[in-house]
Amino acid sequence: MIRFEDVSVTYDGAAEPSVRGVDFEVPEGELALLAGPSGVGKSTVLGAVAGLVPHFTGGTLRGRVTVAGRDTRTHKPRELADVVGTVGQDPLSHFVTDTVEDELAYGMESLGLAPAVMRRRVEETLDLLGLADLRDRPIATLSGGQQQRVAIGSVLTPHPRVLVLDEPTSALDPAAAEEVLAVLQRLVHDLGTTVLLAEHRLERVVQYADRVVLLPSPGTPPLLGTPAEIMAVSPVYPPVVDLGRLAGWSPLPLTVRDARRSAGALRERLAAFAPAPATAPGPVPAPGGPPSPPARPARAPRLPRFLRARPAEPGPAGAPAAFVQGLAVRRGQVEALRRVDLTAARGTITALMGRNGAGKSTLLGTLVGLVEPAAGSVRVGGVVPRRTAPRDLVRHVGLVPQEPRDLLYADTVGGECAAADTDAGADPGTCRSLVSALLPGVTDGAHPRDLSEGQRLALALAVVLTARPPLLLLDEPTRGLDYAAKARLVTVLRELAAEGHAIVLATHDVELAAELAHRVVVLADGEVVADGPTAEVVVASPSFAPQVTKVLAPQPWLTVAQIRGALARGESA
């Protein structure tokens, strides 16, 4: 159904091909997972299937790509629209109508389908993706995860023979991600749809794949094999595979169920150890109480020197970096937040979790002054965000949004860094040092739009950190990041917390919360339903427990790093 024959793609102005020697086939009715680190060309490969590369992106494509027998060199994207449905990393770029139902119908209207057929398929898709309650909602009012489900639904309704998906679960909560993947599996198994998807959160998707296409590094020909074969050699792999490698299990497990069957002996070895915290949290104060001094990590910080030169700006004596009490927010007729209390102490990391539309982004918006509270109080570093001028507020709080393009406007990475240094009153080169720490290998001359989604997010983080705000807010910070980039982000955020910054992040990434957060706050329908130390909250939650916790339950382990440390202590004893 999809065939690549010795394909290479070189973009205009690039010295080397973005991808080279791509040669593989995806038969009809299979789900193929395209894996690899950030920046290896996965989006380029996906774009070539729909003809977007090179007809829309430009550049030179050598070799041959065929889809259902159609050569993408001679068939433009509109001539492949009846065969291929594509959803990119940015769902907003796909929308052409204003409401959910209209968006689901638009693709079928373009293909001239009968109204009765369109009506039936819209209803089926609303039910499949859990969108029935949102059918009349304006797309602009939806959360990022809800928008992603609408984008997926809009390409499902025309019933294409091939689906191409770039990070389809990146903005979805765990339950919604499972629903979407179950839908894709049904399309593959029951209707013979061919699916090619790229996803960094391999823990969610690898068990659904019939085959994996691995791009190990930029310009390197891909490796093709079964999930088990590729995970054994892949530089990117989910926690359950990492645990299997550490324990020496063969074959390597791909699912929690497989790992639990092999975990008996490991549980016995770990029974004598108590899990050490994955991070070094300080005690979390009660709402309104004074913050406790942050605990410091055992290792020396590895942040750029300018971030270690002076501590975060102090606030009033005993004041937390953020204090929210009785917060309520309304968006039209929707009560987005109700009676929310939150305290972010300096030196701590708090993860906001909950299903799509629970109010996480709205809460972050109130902390940075973008959203007007209907009731309650919000204070950040002693000031009220909505009453503080933006030029003054940036000294207290910085937000990295879900869509990094909202912060990026220059033509080059170097231009973004120079502007960030000027806006923050920082020494020249300050932002560039952070970019080098977060994005090794990205040059000053690169255009932000040519970066991958994860690279753009890391650039936006560097821009915000340049001002060194005592309170740092991040909305889905690992969207589009591979495991190596996520590890670099974890290192930076831990060290910022150790220097006295307070960090609040909204995330659906349960593995990130387990690895990084001192505290987890779970929101549901605008209310706080759980608030406590990470281990207590996530271990008790089937939805938000990380893979290691599920494998080794009832023992309360969270991460492979904890287990590696415990086994090392046992060997040295």
C-alpha positions as CSV (number, residue, x, y, z in Angstrom):
1,M,0.0,0.0,0.0
2,I,2.9,2.4,0.9
3,R,6.2,1.9,-0.7
4,F,9.4,3.9,-0.4
5,E,12.2,3.1,-3.0
6,D,15.6,4.5,-2.1
7,V,14.1,7.9,-1.1
8,S,16.2,10.9,0.0
9,V,14.9,14.4,0.6
10,T,17.1,17.5,0.6
11,Y,15.5,20.8,1.5
12,D,16.6,24.0,-0.2
13,G,19.7,25.5,1.4
14,A,20.5,22.3,3.3
15,A,24.0,20.8,2.9
16,E,22.9,17.3,3.6
17,P,19.7,15.3,2.9
18,S,17.1,15.3,5.7
19,V,16.5,11.6,5.1
20,R,18.5,9.2,3.0
21,G,18.2,5.7,1.7
22,V,14.6,5.2,2.9
23,D,13.5,1.9,1.5
24,F,10.5,0.0,3.0
25,E,7.0,-1.1,2.4
26,V,3.8,-1.1,4.5
27,P,1.3,-3.7,3.3
28,E,-2.4,-3.0,3.2
29,G,-4.1,-3.4,6.6
30,E,-1.0,-3.0,8.8
31,L,-0.1,-0.4,11.4
32,A,3.6,0.7,11.1
33,L,5.3,2.8,13.8
34,L,7.9,5.2,12.6
35,A,10.4,5.7,15.5
36,G,13.6,7.5,16.2
37,P,15.1,10.5,18.0
38,S,13.9,14.1,17.4
39,G,15.2,15.6,14.2
40,V,15.9,12.4,12.3
41,G,13.3,13.1,9.6
42,K,10.2,11.3,10.7
43,S,7.9,14.2,9.7
44,T,9.6,14.3,6.3
45,V,8.9,10.6,5.7
46,L,5.3,11.1,6.7
47,G,4.9,14.2,4.5
48,A,6.2,12.3,1.5
49,V,3.4,9.7,1.8
50,A,0.7,12.4,1.3
51,G,2.7,14.3,-1.3
52,L,3.3,17.3,1.0
53,V,7.0,16.6,0.5
54,P,8.1,18.1,-1.9
55,H,5.0,19.7,-3.4
56,F,4.2,21.8,-0.4
57,T,7.5,22.0,1.6
58,G,9.8,22.4,-1.4
59,G,13.2,20.7,-1.7
60,T,14.3,17.8,-3.8
61,L,12.9,14.2,-3.5
62,R,15.0,11.5,-5.1
63,G,13.7,8.0,-5.4
64,R,10.1,7.0,-5.5
65,V,7.1,7.0,-3.1
66,T,3.9,5.2,-4.2
67,V,0.6,5.0,-2.3
68,A,-2.0,2.6,-3.6
69,G,0.0,2.6,-6.8
70,R,0.0,6.4,-7.2
71,D,3.4,8.0,-7.6
72,T,3.6,11.1,-5.3
73,R,6.0,12.8,-7.7
74,T,3.2,13.0,-10.3
75,H,0.2,13.2,-8.0
76,K,-0.2,16.3,-5.9
77,P,-1.7,16.2,-2.4
78,R,-5.2,17.1,-3.7
79,E,-5.0,14.1,-6.1
80,L,-4.2,11.8,-3.1
81,A,-6.9,13.2,-0.8
82,D,-9.3,10.4,-1.5
83,V,-6.7,7.8,-0.5
84,V,-4.6,9.4,2.2
85,G,-5.7,11.1,5.4
86,T,-3.0,13.1,7.2
87,V,-2.8,14.7,10.7
88,G,0.3,16.6,11.5
89,Q,1.8,17.6,14.8
90,D,-0.1,20.9,14.9
91,P,-3.9,20.2,14.7
92,L,-4.7,24.0,14.4
93,S,-3.1,24.1,11.0
94,H,-5.6,21.6,9.7
95,F,-8.9,23.3,10.7
96,V,-10.8,25.2,8.0
97,T,-14.2,25.5,9.8
98,D,-15.4,26.9,13.1
99,T,-17.2,24.1,14.9
100,V,-16.5,20.4,15.6
101,E,-19.3,19.0,13.5
102,D,-18.6,21.2,10.5
103,E,-14.9,20.2,10.7
104,L,-15.8,16.5,10.7
105,A,-18.0,17.0,7.6
106,Y,-15.7,19.2,5.6
107,G,-13.4,16.5,4.1
108,M,-16.4,14.5,2.9
109,E,-18.0,17.7,1.3
110,S,-14.8,18.2,-0.6
111,L,-15.0,14.7,-2.0
112,G,-18.7,15.1,-2.9
113,L,-20.1,12.4,-0.7
114,A,-23.9,12.2,-0.3
115,P,-25.5,14.1,2.6
116,A,-26.9,10.9,4.1
117,V,-23.5,9.2,4.1
118,M,-21.9,12.3,5.6
119,R,-24.4,12.5,8.4
120,R,-23.9,8.8,9.3
121,R,-20.1,9.0,9.3
122,V,-20.1,12.2,11.4
123,E,-22.2,10.4,14.1
124,E,-20.0,7.4,14.0
125,T,-16.8,9.4,14.4
126,L,-18.3,11.5,17.2
127,D,-19.0,8.3,19.1
128,L,-15.7,6.7,18.3
129,L,-13.6,9.5,19.6
130,G,-15.8,10.6,22.5
131,L,-16.7,14.0,20.8
132,A,-20.5,13.8,21.0
133,D,-20.7,16.4,23.8
134,L,-18.5,18.8,21.8
135,R,-20.3,18.6,18.5
136,D,-21.5,22.2,18.6
137,R,-18.5,23.7,20.3
138,P,-16.3,26.3,18.5
139,I,-13.0,24.7,17.8
140,A,-11.2,27.7,19.3
141,T,-12.7,27.0,22.7
142,L,-11.4,23.4,22.9
143,S,-8.4,22.3,24.8
144,G,-5.3,21.2,22.9
145,G,-6.2,17.5,23.4
146,Q,-9.7,17.9,22.3
147,Q,-8.5,19.7,19.2
148,Q,-6.2,16.8,18.4
149,R,-9.1,14.4,18.6
150,V,-11.2,16.6,16.2
151,A,-8.2,16.7,13.8
152,I,-8.0,12.9,13.8
153,G,-11.8,12.6,13.4
154,S,-11.7,15.0,10.4
155,V,-9.5,12.6,8.5
156,L,-11.4,9.5,9.6
157,T,-14.8,10.5,8.2
158,P,-13.8,10.3,4.5
159,H,-12.7,6.6,5.2
160,P,-9.2,6.9,3.6
161,R,-7.4,3.7,2.8
162,V,-4.2,5.1,4.3
163,L,-3.8,7.2,7.5
164,V,-0.7,9.1,8.2
165,L,-0.4,10.5,11.8
166,D,2.3,12.6,13.3
167,E,2.4,12.4,17.2
168,P,-1.4,11.5,17.3
169,T,-1.4,11.1,21.1
170,S,1.0,13.8,22.2
171,A,-1.7,16.1,23.6
172,L,-4.1,13.4,24.8
173,D,-4.7,12.2,28.4
174,P,-4.0,8.5,28.9
175,A,-7.6,7.4,28.6
176,A,-8.2,9.4,25.5
177,A,-4.9,8.1,23.9
178,E,-6.0,4.6,24.6
179,E,-9.4,5.3,22.9
180,V,-7.8,6.8,19.8
181,L,-5.3,3.9,19.5
182,A,-8.1,1.4,20.0
183,V,-10.0,3.1,17.1
184,L,-6.9,2.9,14.9
185,Q,-6.5,-0.8,15.7
186,R,-10.1,-1.5,14.8
187,L,-9.7,0.3,11.5
188,V,-6.6,-1.8,10.7
189,H,-8.1,-5.1,11.8
190,D,-11.7,-4.7,10.7
191,L,-11.5,-2.4,7.6
192,G,-8.0,-3.1,6.3
193,T,-6.9,0.5,6.7
194,T,-3.1,1.1,6.5
195,V,-1.7,3.3,9.2
196,L,1.7,4.9,9.4
197,L,2.3,6.9,12.5
198,A,5.2,8.6,14.3
199,E,5.1,8.8,18.1
200,H,7.7,9.6,20.7
201,R,5.6,8.2,23.6
202,L,6.4,4.6,22.6
203,E,5.0,3.3,25.9
204,R,1.6,4.1,24.4
205,V,1.8,2.7,20.9
206,V,4.5,0.1,20.4
207,Q,2.3,-2.8,21.4
208,Y,-0.2,-1.9,18.7
209,A,2.4,-1.9,15.9
210,D,2.7,-4.7,13.4
211,R,6.1,-3.4,12.4
212,V,8.5,-0.6,13.4
213,V,10.5,1.6,11.0
214,L,13.4,3.0,13.0
215,L,15.4,6.0,11.8
216,P,18.4,5.8,14.1
217,S,20.0,9.1,13.2
218,P,19.8,11.9,10.6
219,G,20.6,10.7,7.1
220,T,20.9,7.0,8.2
221,P,18.9,4.4,6.3
222,P,16.0,3.0,8.4
223,L,15.8,-0.4,10.1
224,L,12.7,-2.4,9.6
225,G,11.4,-5.2,11.8
226,T,8.9,-6.4,14.4
227,P,8.5,-4.3,17.6
228,A,10.5,-6.8,19.7
229,E,13.4,-6.9,17.1
230,I,13.6,-3.1,16.8
231,M,13.3,-2.3,20.6
232,A,16.2,-4.6,21.2
233,V,18.5,-2.3,19.3
234,S,16.7,1.1,19.3
235,P,18.2,4.2,20.8
236,V,14.7,5.2,21.9
237,Y,12.6,2.8,24.0
238,P,9.8,3.0,26.5
239,P,10.3,2.4,30.3
240,V,9.0,-1.1,30.2
241,V,11.7,-2.0,27.7
242,D,14.3,-0.1,29.8
243,L,13.2,-2.2,32.8
244,G,13.5,-5.4,30.7
245,R,17.0,-4.5,29.6
246,L,18.1,-3.7,33.2
247,A,16.6,-7.0,34.5
248,G,18.0,-9.0,31.6
249,W,14.6,-10.4,30.5
250,S,14.4,-12.2,27.2
251,P,12.4,-11.6,25.1
252,L,12.1,-8.0,26.0
253,P,8.6,-7.1,27.1
254,L,6.6,-4.6,25.1
255,T,3.6,-4.3,27.4
256,V,3.0,-4.1,31.2
257,R,1.3,-7.5,31.0
258,D,4.3,-9.1,29.5
259,A,6.6,-7.5,32.0
260,R,4.6,-8.5,35.0
261,R,4.9,-12.2,33.9
262,S,8.7,-11.8,34.2
263,A,8.9,-9.6,37.2
264,G,8.6,-12.1,40.1
265,A,12.3,-12.5,40.7
266,L,12.9,-8.7,40.4
267,R,10.2,-8.0,43.0
268,E,11.9,-10.4,45.4
269,R,15.2,-8.6,44.9
270,L,13.6,-5.2,45.5
271,A,11.6,-6.3,48.5
272,A,14.4,-5.3,50.9
273,F,14.6,-1.8,49.6
274,A,12.4,1.3,50.0
275,P,12.2,3.4,46.8
276,A,14.4,6.5,47.0
277,P,12.7,9.6,45.6
278,A,13.4,10.1,41.9
279,T,13.8,13.8,42.6
280,A,14.8,15.7,45.7
281,P,11.6,17.3,46.9
282,G,11.2,19.7,49.8
283,P,8.2,19.4,52.0
284,V,5.1,20.8,50.4
285,P,3.4,23.5,52.5
286,A,-0.3,23.6,53.1
287,P,-2.2,26.2,51.1
288,G,-1.3,29.6,52.6
289,G,1.5,28.3,54.8
290,P,5.1,29.3,54.5
291,P,7.3,27.5,52.0
292,S,10.0,25.1,53.3
293,P,13.5,25.4,52.0
294,P,14.1,23.3,48.9
295,A,16.2,20.2,49.1
296,R,19.3,20.3,47.0
297,P,20.4,17.5,44.7
298,A,23.5,15.5,45.4
299,R,25.0,16.2,42.0
300,A,26.4,19.6,41.0
301,P,24.1,21.6,38.7
302,R,24.9,21.4,35.0
303,L,22.9,24.4,34.0
304,P,24.7,27.2,32.0
305,R,26.7,29.3,34.4
306,F,24.5,32.4,34.2
307,L,21.6,30.5,35.6
308,R,23.7,29.5,38.6
309,A,25.2,32.9,39.2
310,R,22.4,34.2,41.4
311,P,19.3,32.8,43.0
312,A,15.8,33.4,41.9
313,E,14.5,36.8,42.8
314,P,13.1,36.7,46.3
315,G,9.5,37.6,47.1
316,P,8.0,38.8,50.4
317,A,9.3,37.0,53.4
318,G,7.6,33.6,53.7
319,A,5.6,34.1,50.5
320,P,5.2,31.1,48.0
321,A,5.9,31.7,44.4
322,A,2.2,31.2,43.6
323,F,-0.9,31.2,45.8
324,V,-4.4,30.4,44.5
325,Q,-7.4,30.3,46.8
326,G,-11.0,29.6,45.9
327,L,-10.4,30.2,42.2
328,A,-13.3,30.1,39.8
329,V,-13.2,30.8,36.1
330,R,-16.0,30.9,33.6
331,R,-15.7,30.6,29.8
332,G,-19.0,31.6,28.4
333,Q,-21.5,29.2,29.9
334,V,-18.8,26.7,30.9
335,E,-17.5,26.8,34.4
336,A,-13.9,26.0,33.6
337,L,-12.6,26.1,37.2
338,R,-14.4,25.8,40.6
339,R,-13.0,26.3,44.1
340,V,-9.4,25.6,43.2
341,D,-6.7,26.0,45.8
342,L,-3.0,25.7,44.9
343,T,0.3,26.7,46.5
344,A,3.6,26.5,44.6
345,A,6.5,26.7,47.0
346,R,9.9,27.8,45.8
347,G,12.2,24.9,45.0
348,T,9.3,22.5,44.2
349,I,7.9,21.0,41.0
350,T,4.1,20.5,40.8
351,A,2.5,18.5,38.0
352,L,-1.1,19.3,37.0
353,M,-2.8,16.2,35.6
354,G,-6.3,15.3,34.5
355,R,-8.2,14.5,31.3
356,N,-8.4,16.8,28.4
357,G,-10.6,19.8,29.2
358,A,-10.2,19.5,32.9
359,G,-8.9,23.0,33.3
360,K,-5.2,22.6,33.5
361,S,-4.3,25.2,30.8
362,T,-6.9,27.6,32.2
363,L,-5.3,27.4,35.6
364,L,-1.9,28.2,34.1
365,G,-3.5,31.1,32.2
366,T,-4.7,32.6,35.4
367,L,-1.2,32.4,36.9
368,V,0.2,34.4,34.0
369,G,-2.6,36.9,33.8
370,L,-4.1,35.7,30.5
371,V,-7.4,34.6,32.2
372,E,-9.7,36.7,34.4
373,P,-10.9,34.9,37.5
374,A,-14.6,35.0,38.2
375,A,-14.0,34.5,41.9
376,G,-11.2,33.8,44.4
377,S,-7.6,35.2,44.6
378,V,-4.5,34.6,42.5
379,R,-1.1,36.0,43.6
380,V,2.3,35.4,42.0
381,G,5.4,36.6,43.8
382,G,3.3,39.0,45.8
383,V,1.5,40.6,42.8
384,V,-1.9,40.0,41.2
385,P,-1.2,38.8,37.6
386,R,-4.2,40.5,35.9
387,R,-3.4,43.8,37.6
388,T,0.3,43.8,36.7
389,A,1.8,45.2,33.5
390,P,3.4,42.4,31.3
391,R,6.8,44.1,31.4
392,D,6.7,43.8,35.2
393,L,5.0,40.4,35.3
394,V,7.8,38.7,33.4
395,R,10.1,39.2,36.4
396,H,7.7,37.0,38.4
397,V,6.4,34.3,36.1
398,G,7.0,32.9,32.6
399,L,4.8,30.5,30.6
400,V,5.8,28.1,27.9
401,P,2.5,27.4,26.1
402,Q,1.4,24.2,24.3
403,E,1.9,25.9,20.9
404,P,5.5,27.3,21.0
405,R,4.9,29.3,17.8
406,D,3.0,31.7,20.0
407,L,6.3,32.9,21.4
408,L,8.5,32.6,18.3
409,Y,8.5,35.3,15.7
410,A,12.0,35.8,14.4
411,D,13.4,34.3,11.2
412,T,16.2,32.4,12.8
413,V,17.1,30.7,16.1
414,G,19.9,33.3,16.5
415,G,17.3,36.1,16.1
416,E,15.0,34.6,18.7
417,C,17.9,34.3,21.1
418,A,19.1,37.9,20.6
419,A,15.5,39.2,21.0
420,A,15.1,37.2,24.2
421,D,18.3,38.6,25.6
422,T,17.2,42.1,24.9
423,D,13.7,41.7,26.3
424,A,15.0,40.1,29.5
425,G,17.8,42.6,29.9
426,A,20.2,39.6,30.0
427,D,23.8,39.5,28.8
428,P,24.3,38.6,25.1
429,G,24.6,34.9,24.6
430,T,22.4,34.0,27.6
431,C,19.6,32.5,25.6
432,R,22.0,30.8,23.2
433,S,23.6,29.0,26.1
434,L,20.3,27.6,27.1
435,V,19.5,26.5,23.5
436,S,22.8,24.7,23.4
437,A,22.0,22.9,26.6
438,L,18.5,21.9,25.4
439,L,19.1,21.5,21.7
440,P,22.6,20.3,20.9
441,G,23.4,20.7,17.2
442,V,20.8,23.4,16.3
443,T,22.5,26.3,14.5
444,D,21.8,30.0,14.8
445,G,20.8,30.2,11.2
446,A,18.0,27.5,11.4
447,H,14.5,28.9,11.0
448,P,12.1,28.0,13.9
449,R,9.5,26.7,11.5
450,D,12.0,24.2,10.1
451,L,12.5,22.7,13.6
452,S,10.5,19.7,14.8
453,E,7.7,20.3,17.2
454,G,9.9,19.2,20.1
455,Q,12.8,21.4,19.0
456,R,10.5,24.5,18.8
457,L,9.2,23.8,22.3
458,A,12.7,23.6,23.6
459,L,13.6,26.9,21.9
460,A,10.5,28.5,23.5
461,L,11.6,27.2,26.9
462,A,15.0,28.8,26.4
463,V,13.4,32.1,25.5
464,V,11.3,32.1,28.6
465,L,14.1,31.0,30.9
466,T,16.3,33.8,29.7
467,A,14.3,36.2,32.0
468,R,14.9,33.7,34.9
469,P,11.3,34.0,36.3
470,P,11.0,32.7,39.9
471,L,7.8,30.9,38.8
472,L,8.0,28.8,35.6
473,L,4.8,27.4,34.0
474,L,4.9,24.8,31.3
475,D,1.9,23.4,29.3
476,E,2.6,19.9,27.9
477,P,6.4,20.4,27.9
478,T,7.2,17.0,26.5
479,R,5.0,17.2,23.5
480,G,7.1,16.2,20.6
481,L,10.2,15.4,22.7
482,D,12.0,12.1,22.4
483,Y,13.4,10.3,25.5
484,A,16.9,11.9,25.3
485,A,15.4,15.4,24.9
486,K,13.0,14.7,27.8
487,A,16.0,13.6,30.0
488,R,17.8,16.9,29.2
489,L,14.6,18.8,30.1
490,V,14.3,16.9,33.4
491,T,17.9,17.8,34.2
492,V,17.3,21.5,33.5
493,L,14.0,21.7,35.5
494,R,15.5,19.8,38.5
495,E,18.4,22.2,38.7
496,L,16.1,25.2,38.3
497,A,14.1,24.0,41.2
498,A,17.3,23.4,43.2
499,E,18.2,27.0,42.6
500,G,14.9,28.2,44.2
501,H,12.5,28.4,41.2
502,A,9.0,27.1,41.5
503,I,7.8,25.0,38.6
504,V,4.2,24.1,37.7
505,L,3.6,22.0,34.6
506,A,0.5,20.7,33.0
507,T,1.1,17.3,31.5
508,H,-0.5,14.1,30.3
509,D,3.0,12.4,30.4
510,V,2.7,10.1,33.4
511,E,6.3,9.1,33.1
512,L,7.5,12.7,33.3
513,A,5.4,13.3,36.4
514,A,6.8,10.2,38.1
515,E,10.4,11.2,37.2
516,L,10.2,14.9,38.0
517,A,7.4,16.1,40.1
518,H,7.4,16.5,43.9
519,R,3.7,16.9,44.0
520,V,0.8,16.0,41.7
521,V,-2.5,17.8,41.5
522,V,-5.3,16.1,39.6
523,L,-8.1,18.2,38.1
524,A,-11.5,16.9,36.9
525,D,-14.2,19.1,35.5
526,G,-12.5,22.2,36.9
527,E,-12.1,20.9,40.4
528,V,-9.1,19.5,42.4
529,V,-9.8,15.8,43.1
530,A,-6.4,14.8,44.3
531,D,-3.4,16.7,45.7
532,G,-0.4,15.2,47.3
533,P,3.1,13.8,47.0
534,T,3.7,12.2,43.6
535,A,4.1,8.6,44.9
536,E,0.9,8.7,46.8
537,V,-1.2,10.1,44.0
538,V,0.0,8.2,41.0
539,V,0.4,4.8,42.7
540,A,-3.2,4.9,43.7
541,S,-4.4,5.9,40.1
542,P,-4.8,3.3,37.4
543,S,-4.9,6.1,34.8
544,F,-1.9,8.1,36.0
545,A,0.4,5.3,37.2
546,P,3.7,5.0,35.2
547,Q,4.7,1.7,33.6
548,V,7.1,0.7,36.3
549,T,4.5,1.1,39.0
550,K,2.1,-1.1,37.1
551,V,4.7,-3.8,36.5
552,L,6.0,-4.0,40.1
553,A,2.7,-3.3,42.0
554,P,2.0,-3.5,44.9
555,Q,5.6,-2.3,45.5
556,P,5.5,1.6,45.1
557,W,8.3,2.0,42.5
558,L,7.9,4.8,40.0
559,T,10.9,4.9,37.7
560,V,13.6,2.6,36.2
561,A,16.2,5.1,37.7
562,Q,14.9,4.2,41.2
563,I,15.3,0.5,40.6
564,R,18.7,0.9,39.0
565,G,19.8,2.8,42.1
566,A,18.4,0.2,44.5
567,L,20.1,-2.7,42.7
568,A,23.4,-0.8,42.7
569,R,23.1,-0.3,46.5
570,G,22.4,-4.0,46.9
571,E,25.5,-5.0,44.9
572,S,27.7,-2.6,46.9
573,A,26.4,-3.8,50.3
